Amino acid sequence: MTAWVIAVVSLALTLVATPLVIVVATRSGIVDRPGALKSQAAPVPYLGGVAVFVGTAVGVLSGRPSLLIPLAAALILGVADDRFDLPPPVRLVGEVGIGVAVVATCPVRLSGVVAVLLVVAVTVLLINGVNLLDGLDMLAAGVTAVAAAAFFLLLEGFGRQTAVALAAALIGFLVFNRPPAKVYLGDGGAYFLGTALAVLLSAAWAPGLSARVGVAALALVAVPAAEVAFAVVRRRRGRMSLMTGDRGHPYDRLVARGWPRTSASLAYVGVEALVAVGAVTLAHHAGLAPIIVFDLAVAALLVALAAGAGALSPDQEASA
């Protein structure tokens, strides 16, 4: 199938599947209830990630069907976490297993133990990064949709087909996830999206592609990766367990300062869009050195923005 056909079919499937999963989640009690770490005032159905998976599967089946193994495993692990609140060690073991499945199904330029460790580490990082991003309506889905669109412009073959399907599926999902959200991704969706980004990043390092593509692609996953780094710094400074949730993320701090939740989400999407434009442009028109400088500049920008929002300080310091 051509990219346009994949996009149309993925969008249509997600638009049909999302209302269905809303009904299933509501009837089965898989809903996100209001709480201390929640931003909504009423229960909202989870399982939105199932609909996004259905839409994305069109591109995966068209390009590299074996990729459904890590993607489905991520969805299943996340849905199980939504339903049963899995202990952190169980989640970590599952995430590592998913990373190994990515290695087995998505070839990269590197080989040996180093490649395995890098891909597994990146998969675990991005699963948790997207999960941390999924704190406001349309935030995680919006950022990932922009990243997927950029991957579509960078990649070839199965990576390109997977990226366009993911972008189209997320656009369909955002019809229901935009504020006020009728459905959430849930952990199933967050784990799935993190794994999908790991797959696309691995595809950017596939044999035959220019090193410029692989290095530029690193910037596309910088936002979710940085979210993990900021949480680690903030929680260590506050002497909190790294497994303990908090409301100190940059988007939380923006909301606490009076930003509307929609504006906070759009700020993230806007930053990702600027990064995507720069990464795609440089990958096609610049040498390796400028792309490396760009990646470093993106990292510095994200740190500066997080520090400015107070997201590197524990709650008590930020509010002082």
LOKOL-775524 format. One record per residue (C-alpha): z negated, x, y; residue number from 1; chain; residue in three letters. Coordinates in steps of 0.001 Angstrom, whole numbers. Each point is the difference from the previous one (the first is absolute). Example, Ala and Ser with C-alpha at 12.3 -4.5 7.8 and 13.67 -1.06 7.14 Angstrom:
<lumtis>
LUMTI       zz       xx       yy    i  ch   aa
LUMTI    -7800    12300    -4500    1   A  ALA
LUMTI      660     1370     3440    2   A  SER
</lumtis>
This chain:
<lumtis>
LUMTI       zz       xx       yy    i  ch   aa
LUMTI        0        0        0    1   A  MET
LUMTI      626     1097     3560    2   A  THR
LUMTI    -2888      584     2381    3   A  ALA
LUMTI      709    -3216     1878    4   A  TRP
LUMTI       21    -2078    -3190    5   A  VAL
LUMTI    -3279     1596    -1118    6   A  ILE
LUMTI    -1546     -712     3401    7   A  ALA
LUMTI     1050    -3664       20    8   A  VAL
LUMTI    -1153     -638    -3574    9   A  VAL
LUMTI    -3308     1830      554   10   A  SER
LUMTI     -681    -1942     3191   11   A  LEU
LUMTI      828    -3340    -1639   12   A  ALA
LUMTI    -2138      679    -3072   13   A  LEU
LUMTI    -2996      972     2110   14   A  THR
LUMTI      351    -3060     2211   15   A  LEU
LUMTI      -50    -2179    -3126   16   A  VAL
LUMTI    -2686     1933    -1882   17   A  ALA
LUMTI    -2570      276     2800   18   A  THR
LUMTI     -832    -3746      262   19   A  PRO
LUMTI     -321      -67    -3780   20   A  LEU
LUMTI    -2497     2863     -108   21   A  VAL
LUMTI    -1975    -1656     2803   22   A  ILE
LUMTI     -466    -3038    -2236   23   A  VAL
LUMTI     -878     2125    -3045   24   A  VAL
LUMTI    -2491     2136     1936   25   A  ALA
LUMTI    -1668    -3027     1560   26   A  THR
LUMTI     -349    -1884    -3293   27   A  ARG
LUMTI    -1265     3066    -1872   28   A  SER
LUMTI    -2493      941     2706   29   A  GLY
LUMTI     1625     3356      816   30   A  ILE
LUMTI     -667     -263     3721   31   A  VAL
LUMTI    -1414     2271     2669   32   A  ASP
LUMTI    -3156    -1580     1332   33   A  ARG
LUMTI    -1510      690     3434   34   A  PRO
LUMTI    -2589     2777       77   35   A  GLY
LUMTI    -1431     2917     1931   36   A  ALA
LUMTI     3109     2131     -550   37   A  LEU
LUMTI     2482    -2872      358   38   A  LYS
LUMTI     1839    -1096     3108   39   A  SER
LUMTI      915    -3556    -1046   40   A  GLN
LUMTI    -2134    -3118      516   41   A  ALA
LUMTI     1145    -1875    -3113   42   A  ALA
LUMTI     1013      918    -3567   43   A  PRO
LUMTI     3571     1308     -303   44   A  VAL
LUMTI     1892      235    -3330   45   A  PRO
LUMTI      696     3430    -1464   46   A  TYR
LUMTI     2924      778    -2342   47   A  LEU
LUMTI     2579      417     2757   48   A  GLY
LUMTI      828     3315    -1614   49   A  GLY
LUMTI     1310    -1845    -3056   50   A  VAL
LUMTI     2689    -1647     2137   51   A  ALA
LUMTI      941     3317     1622   52   A  VAL
LUMTI      240     1574    -3459   53   A  PHE
LUMTI     2366    -2749    -1154   54   A  VAL
LUMTI     2286      607     2967   55   A  GLY
LUMTI     -107     3782     -319   56   A  THR
LUMTI      768     -120    -3719   57   A  ALA
LUMTI     3589     -963      848   58   A  VAL
LUMTI      697     3413     1486   59   A  GLY
LUMTI    -1969     1849    -2664   60   A  VAL
LUMTI     1898    -1678    -2836   61   A  LEU
LUMTI     3284      771     1734   62   A  SER
LUMTI     -793     3673      423   63   A  GLY
LUMTI    -2663     1376    -2368   64   A  ARG
LUMTI    -1718    -2647    -2170   65   A  PRO
LUMTI    -2575     2488    -1363   66   A  SER
LUMTI    -1653        2     3437   67   A  LEU
LUMTI    -1334    -3448     -802   68   A  LEU
LUMTI    -2568     1742    -2236   69   A  ILE
LUMTI    -2078     1636     2787   70   A  PRO
LUMTI      684    -2843     2434   71   A  LEU
LUMTI    -1114    -2699    -2448   72   A  ALA
LUMTI    -3001     2099    -1057   73   A  ALA
LUMTI    -1077      283     3643   74   A  ALA
LUMTI      347    -3749      503   75   A  LEU
LUMTI    -1998     -764    -3151   76   A  ILE
LUMTI    -2767     2444      912   77   A  LEU
LUMTI     -287    -1467     3485   78   A  GLY
LUMTI      -20    -3609    -1176   79   A  VAL
LUMTI    -2714      912    -2507   80   A  ALA
LUMTI    -1967     1535     2868   81   A  ASP
LUMTI      478    -3176     2054   82   A  ASP
LUMTI    -1238    -2110    -2888   83   A  ARG
LUMTI    -2750     2128    -1511   84   A  PHE
LUMTI     -956     2533     2729   85   A  ASP
LUMTI      550     3069    -2184   86   A  LEU
LUMTI    -2398     2972      315   87   A  PRO
LUMTI     1390     2948     2023   88   A  PRO
LUMTI      247     2346    -3042   89   A  PRO
LUMTI     2121    -2570    -1856   90   A  VAL
LUMTI     2278     -417     3011   91   A  ARG
LUMTI      382     3765      371   92   A  LEU
LUMTI      917      486    -3648   93   A  VAL
LUMTI     2542    -2795      328   94   A  GLY
LUMTI     1475     1501     3159   95   A  GLU
LUMTI      357     3405    -1657   96   A  VAL
LUMTI     1743    -1658    -2937   97   A  GLY
LUMTI     2386    -1705     2416   98   A  ILE
LUMTI      726     3370     1607   99   A  GLY
LUMTI      841     1462    -3397  100   A  VAL
LUMTI     2366    -2931     -583  101   A  ALA
LUMTI     1709      744     3328  102   A  VAL
LUMTI      498     3607    -1128  103   A  VAL
LUMTI     1476    -1192    -3300  104   A  ALA
LUMTI     2463    -2455     1552  105   A  THR
LUMTI     1005     1580     3314  106   A  CYS
LUMTI     1537     3510     -136  107   A  PRO
LUMTI     -916     2463     2753  108   A  VAL
LUMTI     1404     3386      965  109   A  ARG
LUMTI    -3182     1820    -1014  110   A  LEU
LUMTI    -1012      354    -3623  111   A  SER
LUMTI    -3005      895    -2114  112   A  GLY
LUMTI    -3690     -542      582  113   A  VAL
LUMTI      300      379     3777  114   A  VAL
LUMTI     2446    -2900      240  115   A  ALA
LUMTI    -2183    -2209    -2178  116   A  VAL
LUMTI    -3137      719     2019  117   A  LEU
LUMTI     1765     -535     3331  118   A  LEU
LUMTI     1595    -3303     -983  119   A  VAL
LUMTI    -3215    -1316    -1559  120   A  VAL
LUMTI    -2033     1016     3071  121   A  ALA
LUMTI     2521    -1601     2373  122   A  VAL
LUMTI       25    -3201    -2050  123   A  THR
LUMTI    -3791     -295       59  124   A  VAL
LUMTI      -19      822     3727  125   A  LEU
LUMTI     2584    -2639      902  126   A  LEU
LUMTI    -1508    -2708    -2201  127   A  ILE
LUMTI    -3285      403     1831  128   A  ASN
LUMTI     1699      483     3363  129   A  GLY
LUMTI     1869    -3293     -150  130   A  VAL
LUMTI    -3138    -1703    -1288  131   A  ASN
LUMTI    -1920     1247     3052  132   A  LEU
LUMTI     2828    -1160     2277  133   A  LEU
LUMTI     -153    -3506    -1423  134   A  ASP
LUMTI    -2684    -1198     2382  135   A  GLY
LUMTI     1907    -2205     2444  136   A  LEU
LUMTI     2752    -2579     -328  137   A  ASP
LUMTI     3464     1600     -426  138   A  MET
LUMTI    -1343     3552      499  139   A  LEU
LUMTI      575     1628    -3397  140   A  ALA
LUMTI     3094    -2070     -748  141   A  ALA
LUMTI     1487      718     3434  142   A  GLY
LUMTI     -575     3754     -143  143   A  VAL
LUMTI     1351      234    -3546  144   A  THR
LUMTI     3062    -2115      861  145   A  ALA
LUMTI      934     2414     2793  146   A  VAL
LUMTI     -542     2991    -2284  147   A  ALA
LUMTI     2135    -1611    -2717  148   A  ALA
LUMTI     2819     -662     2483  149   A  ALA
LUMTI      -91     3664     1032  150   A  ALA
LUMTI       47     1131    -3641  151   A  PHE
LUMTI     3078    -2187     -456  152   A  PHE
LUMTI     1734     2017     2726  153   A  LEU
LUMTI    -1088     3313    -1513  154   A  LEU
LUMTI      473     -444    -3742  155   A  LEU
LUMTI     2830     -415    -2455  156   A  GLU
LUMTI      367    -1675    -3371  157   A  GLY
LUMTI    -3031    -1659    -1571  158   A  PHE
LUMTI    -2249      988     2907  159   A  GLY
LUMTI     2269    -1769     2469  160   A  ARG
LUMTI      153    -3124    -2175  161   A  GLN
LUMTI    -3765      -80     -436  162   A  THR
LUMTI     -592      523     3720  163   A  ALA
LUMTI     2292    -2809     1169  164   A  VAL
LUMTI    -1506    -2405    -2537  165   A  ALA
LUMTI    -3537      897     1086  166   A  LEU
LUMTI      850     -389     3700  167   A  ALA
LUMTI     1653    -3390     -558  168   A  ALA
LUMTI    -2839    -1238    -2215  169   A  ALA
LUMTI    -2569      965     2622  170   A  LEU
LUMTI     1963    -1792     2714  171   A  ILE
LUMTI     -134    -3119    -2137  172   A  GLY
LUMTI    -3709      473     -614  173   A  PHE
LUMTI     -688      465     3715  174   A  LEU
LUMTI     1205    -3556      592  175   A  VAL
LUMTI    -3270    -1056    -1665  176   A  PHE
LUMTI    -2154     3028      875  177   A  ASN
LUMTI      551      -49     3758  178   A  ARG
LUMTI    -3025    -1213     2018  179   A  PRO
LUMTI    -1630    -2237     -971  180   A  PRO
LUMTI      701     1203    -3530  181   A  ALA
LUMTI      446    -2601    -2734  182   A  LYS
LUMTI     -204     2673    -2708  183   A  VAL
LUMTI    -1150     3599     -343  184   A  TYR
LUMTI     1467     2859    -1988  185   A  LEU
LUMTI    -3309      446    -1789  186   A  GLY
LUMTI     -839     3212    -1792  187   A  ASP
LUMTI     2881     -757    -2354  188   A  GLY
LUMTI     2448      105     2888  189   A  GLY
LUMTI    -1619     2994     1688  190   A  ALA
LUMTI       22     2053    -3216  191   A  TYR
LUMTI     3589    -1033     -642  192   A  PHE
LUMTI     1148      956     3506  193   A  LEU
LUMTI    -1804     3333     -142  194   A  GLY
LUMTI     1684      771    -3318  195   A  THR
LUMTI     3377    -1120     1354  196   A  ALA
LUMTI     -376     2424     2916  197   A  LEU
LUMTI     -894     2764    -2474  198   A  ALA
LUMTI     3152     -818    -1975  199   A  VAL
LUMTI     2161       68     3127  200   A  LEU
LUMTI    -1547     3261     1176  201   A  LEU
LUMTI      633     1507    -3446  202   A  SER
LUMTI     3592    -1238      183  203   A  ALA
LUMTI      358     1854     3303  204   A  ALA
LUMTI     -778     3196    -1941  205   A  TRP
LUMTI     2461     -781    -2811  206   A  ALA
LUMTI     2386     2724    -1161  207   A  PRO
LUMTI     3199       23     2026  208   A  GLY
LUMTI    -1486    -1221     3277  209   A  LEU
LUMTI     -406     2319     2965  210   A  SER
LUMTI    -3453     1444      613  211   A  ALA
LUMTI      312    -1516     3491  212   A  ARG
LUMTI     -242    -3478    -1523  213   A  VAL
LUMTI    -3133      821    -1971  214   A  GLY
LUMTI    -1787     1599     2938  215   A  VAL
LUMTI      988    -2804     2395  216   A  ALA
LUMTI    -1201    -2586    -2507  217   A  ALA
LUMTI    -3518     1409      207  218   A  LEU
LUMTI     -298    -1464     3497  219   A  ALA
LUMTI      803    -3480    -1318  220   A  LEU
LUMTI    -3212     -110    -2055  221   A  VAL
LUMTI    -2174     1699     2623  222   A  ALA
LUMTI    -1612    -3237     1245  223   A  VAL
LUMTI    -1538    -1106    -3326  224   A  PRO
LUMTI     -818     3596     -940  225   A  ALA
LUMTI    -1776      522     3320  226   A  ALA
LUMTI    -2027    -3173     -508  227   A  GLU
LUMTI    -1615     1625    -3043  228   A  VAL
LUMTI     -694     3243     1871  229   A  ALA
LUMTI    -1594    -1864     2907  230   A  PHE
LUMTI    -2202    -2036    -2340  231   A  ALA
LUMTI    -1189     3156    -1782  232   A  VAL
LUMTI     -856     1734     3286  233   A  VAL
LUMTI    -1729    -3081     1422  234   A  ARG
LUMTI    -2063     -715    -3102  235   A  ARG
LUMTI    -1001     3616     -536  236   A  ARG
LUMTI    -1129      255     3620  237   A  ARG
LUMTI    -1982    -3192     -448  238   A  GLY
LUMTI    -1439     1243    -3308  239   A  ARG
LUMTI     1456    -3020    -1752  240   A  MET
LUMTI     1394     -147    -3491  241   A  SER
LUMTI     3744      533      -20  242   A  LEU
LUMTI      245    -3148    -2133  243   A  MET
LUMTI    -1819    -2141     2575  244   A  THR
LUMTI     2167    -2236     2164  245   A  GLY
LUMTI     -425      -79     3768  246   A  ASP
LUMTI     1481    -1558     3124  247   A  ARG
LUMTI      768     3298     1677  248   A  GLY
LUMTI     3741      185     -598  249   A  HIS
LUMTI     2139      521     3114  250   A  PRO
LUMTI     1175    -3612     -113  251   A  TYR
LUMTI    -3610    -1203     -273  252   A  ASP
LUMTI     -963     2064     3025  253   A  ARG
LUMTI     2918    -1404     1996  254   A  LEU
LUMTI    -1052    -3561     -860  255   A  VAL
LUMTI    -3616      818      919  256   A  ALA
LUMTI     1253     1158     3414  257   A  ARG
LUMTI     1624    -3358      643  258   A  GLY
LUMTI     3482      430    -1416  259   A  TRP
LUMTI     1399    -3144    -1654  260   A  PRO
LUMTI      364      580    -3744  261   A  ARG
LUMTI     3743     -577      216  262   A  THR
LUMTI      314     2667     2688  263   A  SER
LUMTI    -1948     2490    -2108  264   A  ALA
LUMTI     2311     -606    -2958  265   A  SER
LUMTI     3094      279     2171  266   A  LEU
LUMTI    -1291     3277     1446  267   A  ALA
LUMTI      -54     1472    -3497  268   A  TYR
LUMTI     3451    -1372     -785  269   A  VAL
LUMTI     1278     1396     3293  270   A  GLY
LUMTI    -1340     3470     -752  271   A  VAL
LUMTI     1575     -107    -3465  272   A  GLU
LUMTI     3313    -1105     1541  273   A  ALA
LUMTI       -5     2921     2456  274   A  LEU
LUMTI     -793     2421    -2813  275   A  VAL
LUMTI     2753    -1539    -2150  276   A  ALA
LUMTI     2626      361     2728  277   A  VAL
LUMTI     -935     3630      516  278   A  GLY
LUMTI      -71      816    -3721  279   A  ALA
LUMTI     3365    -1596     -757  280   A  VAL
LUMTI     1677     1511     3044  281   A  THR
LUMTI    -1232     3515     -697  282   A  LEU
LUMTI      778     -205    -3719  283   A  ALA
LUMTI     3640     -701      829  284   A  HIS
LUMTI      478     2197     3060  285   A  HIS
LUMTI    -2526     2866       53  286   A  ALA
LUMTI     -977     3038    -2010  287   A  GLY
LUMTI    -3085      434    -2112  288   A  LEU
LUMTI    -2123     1727     2655  289   A  ALA
LUMTI      167    -2850     2568  290   A  PRO
LUMTI     -881    -2496    -2733  291   A  ILE
LUMTI    -3093     2003     -952  292   A  ILE
LUMTI    -1021       91     3657  293   A  VAL
LUMTI      540    -3761      180  294   A  PHE
LUMTI    -2233     -596    -3024  295   A  ASP
LUMTI    -2763     2092     1569  296   A  LEU
LUMTI      415    -1876     3294  297   A  ALA
LUMTI     -322    -3343    -1819  298   A  VAL
LUMTI    -3212     1175    -1650  299   A  ALA
LUMTI    -1390     1161     3342  300   A  ALA
LUMTI      970    -3294     1657  301   A  LEU
LUMTI    -1752    -2059    -2673  302   A  LEU
LUMTI    -3158     2094      284  303   A  VAL
LUMTI       41     -347     3789  304   A  ALA
LUMTI      477    -3763     -187  305   A  LEU
LUMTI    -2789     -372    -2569  306   A  ALA
LUMTI    -2352     2167     2057  307   A  ALA
LUMTI      835    -1996     3124  308   A  GLY
LUMTI     -811    -3219    -1815  309   A  ALA
LUMTI    -3295     1457    -1213  310   A  GLY
LUMTI     1029     -219    -3657  311   A  ALA
LUMTI    -1183     3511     -867  312   A  LEU
LUMTI    -3597     -803      901  313   A  SER
LUMTI    -2529    -2057    -1978  314   A  PRO
LUMTI     -617    -3523     1237  315   A  ASP
LUMTI    -3175      871     1865  316   A  GLN
LUMTI     1674     2890     1871  317   A  GLU
LUMTI     3071    -2025      913  318   A  ALA
LUMTI    -2095    -2792     1452  319   A  SER
LUMTI    -2310     2298     1967  320   A  ALA
</lumtis>
